[in-house]
């Protein structure tokens, strides 16, 4: 079941990335500082969505392999460390959506991460934070230009 949910998350992230990229490129071509910042925020958000999809693909692959029954399914294959004495303690796994993680659980209560590359979550956080900062900057520039226009209009009135 978690494999299908992971694939759904990948699909949503990819579609969101394409939509963000399209909106971003449309905003950048229109010109103006506020629109350019907004467009850049969309493009960076598209990068964050793609990075999330990339991480979830790793998690989906691990979940598919973990849910696969058969002769070699115990201990859970993606959780194996290569040390047989420790691998026999593996009893479960969990999928974390944010941050993107595939967590293996041992019967003694200890946990450890597997499968997701170490660069995914820091890159995802950096891209998402940058997209938010750019969107806030675009709002600030837009508000500043709107207040400047209202001051100009008041100055023109007799």
C-alpha positions as CSV (number, residue, x, y, z in Angstrom):
1,X,0.0,0.0,0.0
2,X,2.8,2.5,0.8
3,X,4.3,1.8,-2.6
4,X,1.2,3.0,-4.3
5,X,1.0,6.1,-2.0
6,X,4.7,6.8,-2.9
7,X,3.9,6.6,-6.6
8,X,0.9,8.9,-6.1
9,X,3.2,11.4,-4.3
10,X,5.7,11.2,-7.2
11,X,2.9,11.8,-9.7
12,X,1.6,14.8,-7.8
13,X,5.1,16.2,-7.4
14,X,5.9,15.9,-11.1
15,X,2.6,17.4,-12.2
16,X,3.1,20.3,-9.7
17,X,6.6,20.8,-11.0
18,X,5.4,21.0,-14.6
19,X,2.7,23.5,-13.7
20,X,5.1,25.6,-11.6
21,X,7.6,25.6,-14.4
22,X,5.0,26.7,-17.0
23,X,3.7,29.5,-14.7
24,X,7.2,30.6,-13.9
25,X,8.3,30.9,-17.5
26,X,5.1,32.8,-18.4
27,X,5.8,35.3,-15.6
28,X,9.4,35.8,-16.4
29,X,8.7,36.7,-20.1
30,X,6.1,39.4,-19.1
31,X,8.8,41.6,-17.6
32,X,8.8,43.8,-14.5
33,X,10.7,43.1,-11.3
34,X,7.7,41.8,-9.3
35,X,6.6,39.4,-12.1
36,X,10.2,38.3,-12.7
37,X,10.6,37.5,-9.0
38,X,7.3,35.6,-9.0
39,X,8.3,33.7,-12.1
40,X,11.7,32.8,-10.5
41,X,9.8,31.6,-7.4
42,X,7.7,29.3,-9.5
43,X,10.8,27.9,-11.3
44,X,12.6,27.3,-8.0
45,X,9.4,25.7,-6.6
46,X,9.4,23.4,-9.7
47,X,12.9,22.4,-8.8
48,X,11.8,21.6,-5.3
49,X,8.9,19.5,-6.6
50,X,11.2,17.5,-8.9
51,X,13.6,17.0,-6.0
52,X,10.8,15.7,-3.9
53,X,9.7,13.3,-6.7
54,X,13.3,12.1,-7.0
55,X,13.5,11.3,-3.3
56,X,10.1,9.6,-3.3
57,X,11.2,7.4,-6.2
58,X,13.9,6.0,-4.0
59,X,11.4,5.5,-1.2
60,X,8.9,3.9,-3.6
61,X,11.5,1.4,-4.9
62,X,12.5,0.5,-1.3
63,X,8.8,0.1,-0.3
64,X,8.2,-2.1,-3.4
65,X,11.2,-4.3,-2.5
66,X,10.2,-4.4,1.2
67,X,6.6,-5.4,0.4
68,X,7.7,-8.2,-2.0
69,X,7.2,-11.5,-0.3
70,X,9.0,-14.6,-1.1
71,X,11.9,-16.8,-0.1
72,X,14.4,-14.0,0.4
73,X,12.1,-11.4,2.0
74,X,13.1,-11.7,5.7
75,X,14.9,-9.7,6.9
76,X,13.5,-6.8,4.8
77,X,15.8,-6.5,1.8
78,X,16.2,-2.7,1.7
79,X,17.0,-2.6,5.4
80,X,19.8,-5.1,5.3
81,X,23.2,-3.9,6.5
82,X,25.3,-6.9,5.6
83,X,25.9,-7.8,9.3
84,X,23.8,-10.9,9.7
85,X,23.7,-10.7,13.5
86,X,22.1,-7.2,13.3
87,X,19.9,-7.9,10.3
88,X,17.9,-10.5,12.1
89,X,16.7,-7.8,14.5
90,X,15.0,-5.9,11.6
91,X,11.2,-6.2,12.0
92,X,9.5,-3.2,10.2
93,X,10.0,-0.1,8.1
94,X,8.2,3.3,7.9
95,X,7.9,5.8,5.1
96,X,8.3,9.4,6.1
97,X,6.8,11.9,3.6
98,X,8.5,15.1,5.0
99,X,11.4,14.8,5.2
100,X,11.7,12.1,2.6
101,X,12.9,9.0,4.4
102,X,12.8,5.3,4.4
103,X,13.3,4.3,8.1
104,X,14.1,0.7,9.1
105,X,13.1,-0.4,12.6
106,X,14.7,-3.1,14.7
107,X,13.0,-5.1,17.4
108,X,15.2,-3.5,20.1
109,X,13.7,-0.1,19.3
110,X,16.5,1.4,17.3
111,X,15.9,2.9,13.8
112,X,18.1,3.9,10.9
113,X,17.6,5.5,7.5
114,X,18.1,3.7,4.2
115,X,17.8,4.2,0.4
116,X,17.3,8.0,0.1
117,X,20.5,9.9,-1.0
118,X,21.8,12.3,1.5
119,X,21.6,15.3,-0.8
120,X,17.8,15.1,-1.3
121,X,16.4,16.6,1.9
122,X,18.9,19.5,2.2
123,X,18.4,20.4,-1.5
124,X,14.6,20.1,-1.0
125,X,14.7,22.4,2.0
126,X,17.0,24.9,0.2
127,X,14.8,25.0,-2.9
128,X,11.6,25.3,-0.9
129,X,13.0,28.1,1.3
130,X,14.3,29.9,-1.7
131,X,11.0,29.7,-3.5
132,X,9.2,31.1,-0.4
133,X,11.8,33.9,-0.1
134,X,11.4,34.9,-3.7
135,X,7.6,34.8,-3.5
136,X,7.7,37.1,-0.4
137,X,10.1,39.4,-2.2
138,X,7.8,39.6,-5.2
139,X,4.9,40.5,-2.9
140,X,7.0,43.2,-1.2
141,X,8.1,44.7,-4.6
142,X,4.5,44.6,-5.8
143,X,3.2,46.3,-2.7
144,X,5.9,48.9,-2.8
145,X,5.1,49.7,-6.5
146,X,1.3,49.8,-5.7
147,X,1.9,52.3,-2.9
148,X,4.1,54.4,-5.1
149,X,1.3,54.4,-7.8
150,X,-1.3,55.5,-5.2
151,X,1.0,58.4,-4.0
152,X,1.5,59.5,-7.7
153,X,-2.3,59.4,-8.2
154,X,-2.9,61.5,-5.1
155,X,-0.3,64.0,-6.2
156,X,-2.0,64.4,-9.6
157,X,-5.5,65.2,-8.2
158,X,-6.3,68.9,-7.9
